[in-house]
Every structure is written in C-alpha cells, then in structure tokens.
Amino acid sequence: MRNIEPNLQSIVTELVQLTETQREQLMIALQKLKTPASKHPVKITQLAGLGKEMWRQVDVEKYIQELRDEWSDRKV
C-alpha cells in the first residue's frame, strides 16, 4: 500500500490484529460515518451510460433468451 499516508498505513497494519467481531464492529462504526446519500442527490439522467463497458461483450439477444429460459424453467 504505497499511496496511503503514513498514519493511515499504520492503522491498516493494526487492523490485521483485530478479531473478526472487532472488525465487524469497526465496519458498522465506519458505515455510520458515511455521508448520507440525501446530502448528494443524484439525478437519474446522471446515470446514463453507467456500466456500459460491462455490456460491450454481451450478445444481447442471447442474454434476453437466457433470461426468458430461466422464467420458463421456474415452478410457481
């Protein structure tokens, strides 16, 4: 982790010594520190094109057919 500030690097090093329970508690605490999404609303139009690189290699017709096949295989 070369690009991490020295004090952050020391914290990361210390994290390895935490128990699994302590890590879970830390994750919960960190989630509470996150900025609420409502402070930075996103307009739906800003999402246009997001993830398009994921679909470049996908055969759309084949993908749709696979989804349809899944539905016909399901038992209600």
N, C-alpha and C positions, 0 to 999 in steps of 0.2 A: 504494500500500500504506500507507494511513494508520494502521491499527490495529496496526502492527508496532512493537515497541520500537526506539528509535534504533540500538542496536548491532546488532540483527538486520537492520534495514533496510540498514545499511552492508555487512553480509555478503552480503545478497541482491544488492546493487549490484555487489559484487566477483565474484559467481558468473558474471555475464554475460561476464566476461573469460576464464573458463576454457575450455580446449579441450574438445571432445567427450569425448576419452579421460579428461581430468581430471574431468569431470562424472560419467562412469560410475564412476570410482574413488571419487568422493565419495559417490555413491549406495550403493555397496557398503559403504563405511565407515559410513554412516548406518543402513543396514539392520542392521548388527552391533550398533548402539547400542540398537535397539528392545528393549523388554521382551519376554522370551519369553512366548508365549501360555500356557504352563503355569502361570505365576505368577498368572494371572487366568482360571481356568477358567469357562466359560460352560455353564450347564445348558441342555439342548435346549428346555426349557419357556420359557426366557427369549427364545427366538427367535420365539415365537408372534406372528403378526401383522406380523412384519418384512417390509417391502416391499409391504404390502397396497395402498398407494396406486398402485403400478405396475400393478395388475391391475384397477383400477376401470373403466377404459375398454375393457377387453378382453372381447370376446364369447367366452366360454369354449368353447361348442360349436364355433364356427368355428376357434378356436385348436387344439382337440383334433383336428378333422378335418384341418387343415393338417399337423399332426404325423403323423397316420396316412398322409396322402398322401405325405409325404416318405419314409416307410418303404416304401411300396409302389413308389415310384419307384427305390429303391436296388437295385443289382445286387449279388448275393452271389457 
